[in-house]
């Protein structure tokens, strides 16, 4: 299913935003090491944010939020659900020292939710089937762009393992950077 160029560009930006955020904030190519170090340093905050989120859930449950009908109560409920989501994300990020794959799990779970919310905002009149049919091209382009960026920023030193059968001075045939020297130690014993 083909889309006009403006729609394709809009969808590429919609799909690319979370990928850009994830790669820049949580990978070695971006600020992942710095953010991980900060997360470990503030690991105690995970308990506080988790408890705060559970407190908001308990308050909503105690106040019987499922039966709220007034507009101002519905707005409070939306804000409370947003606060619960933010506190959950903060808890996972602060727990990265114990659970380093937490940010990746957030990305995997959050991307479909993001795409559904954006569909309601950006293309409310299009049916869901058409919207999903428009996704393969922007998602494929985003994957290629991300792959190209990661490959370029990783450089040659990690592009090929040292055990490959490539020439000893280069990582791979298209690379002109010498592979870092590996050291081996041998021990001999004499009787």
N, C-alpha and C positions, 0 to 999 in steps of 0.2 A: 504494500500500500504506500503510495508516494504522497508526500506532503509538499506544500509550497515551501520555498527556501526560508521564509521568515519563521514559519512554524518549526521547521527542522532546526534552525539556529536557536530558537527559543527552547526547544526540548534539549538540545545539546547543552545549553547553559544550565537548564534545570537538572540534568543528569550529572553534569560536570561539577557543579558546586559542591555536592557532598564528597565526591571523589577528590577534588582539590583540597577540601578541608581535611579529609582523612590523611592524604599523602603528606600534606604540609605539617599537620599537627602531630601525627603519630607514626611516622616512618623515619628511617635513618636518613632519607633524602631531605627531609624537612627538619622540624624541631622535635622529633620523636625522642631523641636521647635526653634533651633538656626537659621536656615534659615528663618523661619517665622519672628522671631524677627528682623533679619537683613533686611528683606524685608520691614517690617513696618517702620524701622528706615530710610530707603532710599526710601520711598514711592514717594517722589517728583521726583525721577528719571524716574518714569513711564511716566510722561508727556514728558520729554526730549527724551527718547527712542522712544516713539510713534511718536512724531513729526519728529524725524530723519528718521524713517522708511517711513513716509508719504512723506518726502522730497525726498528720494531716488526714490519712486514710481513716484512722479511728474517729476523728472529729466528724468527718463527713458521714461515716457510718452511724455514729451516735445521733447526728442531726437528721437522719433518714433522708439523705440527699437524693435518693431515687424518686421521691415523691414531690420534689420541688417543682413548682409550676410558674411562679412569678418570674418575670424577666430579670429582675435584679438578682434573684437567687440562682437563676441559670447562669448569669454572668459570673457570680461567685464560684459556682461549680466548675465552670470552664477554667477560671484562674487557679482553682485548687488542683484540678487535674493537670494543668500545665506545671504547677509547682511540684506536684508528685513526680512528674516526668523529669523535670530538671534535677530534683534531688536524687532520683534513681541514677541518672547519668553521672552526676557528681560522685555518688557512692561508687559506681563502677570505675570511674577515672581515679579516684583516690585509692582504690583497691588494686591498682595496676601493679604494685610491688608484689602482691600475693597472687594476682591473676593477670599476668601480662597480656593475655589475649582478650581482655575485657574490651578495649577500644575497638578491636576488629569485630567482636561480637555485636557491639553497638552499631557499627557500620552495617553489618549484614542484616540486622533487625531493623535499623532505622531507615535504610534506603527505600524499601517498599512503602513504609509509612510516609516518608517524604514524598515519594512519587504519587501516592494517593491524595495527599493533602494538596499538592501542587495541581493535580488534575482538577480538583474542585475549585481552585482559585483561578488558574490560568485558562482552562478550557471547560467551563461549567456546562456549556450547551452541547458539547460533543459527547456521544455515548461512550461508555467504558471500552467497548470492543474496538472502536476506532482509535481511541487513545492508546491502548495497548498495542494495536497494530502499527502505530507510529513510532514506538519505542526502539525497535531493533537497530535502526540506523544511528540514532544519537548514542545509544549505549555502546554499539560497536566502535564508533568514532572515539568516544570517551575512553574506551579500553585501549585502543591503539595509541591515543595521545598519552595516556598514563603509562603504558608500557614503554613508549619511546622516551618519555621523561625519566622514568626509573632507570632504563638501560643507559641513558646518557649520563645521568648523575652518579650511578654506581661506579662507572669507569671500568677500566680493564682489570684492575687488581682483583676484583671479585667476580668477573664475568666467567671465568673458567677455573675449575679446580686445578690444583697443582698436579693431580694425577693423570691429566689428559695426555694424549699422545701428540700434542702440538709441539712445535719447536720450543726449546727451553727458554728462549729469550723473549717470547711474546705470548700473550694470553690466547689470542686467536688470530686468524689470518688477516682480519681487517683492523687489528689494533697495532699501534706503533709504540705502545708503552711497554716497557720491559716488565715482566712478571717479577714480583718480589722474590728475592732469594729465599729458599727454604733451607733450614739447617737440620741436619740429622746428627745424632750422637750415637757413637758406638762405644761399647765398653768391652774390654778384653780382660780376661782373668788369667793369671799365670799360676802354675802350681810350683 
